[in-house]
């Protein structure tokens, strides 16, 4: 995955489904359309949950990177 310019980072480490998505839904409202939210989580369910949430809400799933047991997920606000 290429380097992503992040506008806001959300720490969801230690949270389990559905809380990373619940927190993402609130955090995405704090950035402008076209900006990128990074979500850092250690719940591996995020690998499926985030792309599905993006599809359901109209935001763009940019990708995921795993670093030392943490998942860094990137979402571009579209709506």
N, C-alpha and C positions, 0 to 999 in steps of 0.2 A: 504494500500500500504506500502511495506517495505521501509526502509530508502534507499535513492539513493545517491551515491557519485557523486557530480556535479563538472564538470570541468570548465564550464562557465555558467554564469547566464545572461539572457537578460530581461531587464525591459521593458515590453510592456504595462504597466498600462496607461490607458487614450487613447490608440490607438484602433481603430475599424477596422473591416474587410475591406480590406485585409491586413492592415499594420502589424499586429502581424506575419502573415505568411511571408510577404515580408522581415521583419527584421530577422525572423528565418532563411530564406534561405541564408541571408548574414552571420549571426552569425555562422551557422553550418560549414561554410568554415574556420572558425578560430580555430576549434578544429580538433584533429586527429581522424581517423577511430577508433571506439571502445570507444571514450570518450562520455560524456553525457552533453547535453545542457539543462538547465532549463529555461523555458520561464514563466515569471510571467505576467499575463494579467487579466483585469477585464471585458473583452468582453466575454460574455458567448458563443458566436459563436465558440470560440476556442475549446470547448468540442467536436465539430464535425469536425471543420476545420483541427485541428492538426493530428488526426488519418488519415484523408483522404489525407493530404499532405504527411504524412509518407508513406502511401501505394503507392502513385503516384511517390515518389522520391526514395524509397528503404531504407529509414531510419527506425529505430525501435522505435515505440511508446511504451514507458515504463509505462506510466500511468499518472494520473492526481490526484491532491489533491486540495481541496477547503479550503482556510483558510481566514476567515474574508472577504468574498466577492471577494477574488482574487483567480485565478486559477493558480496553479503551475503545469506546464506540463513538462514532462521529455522525451527527445528524444536522442537516441543513434545514433551517426553517423555510418552509414554502408557503404557508398560509397564515 
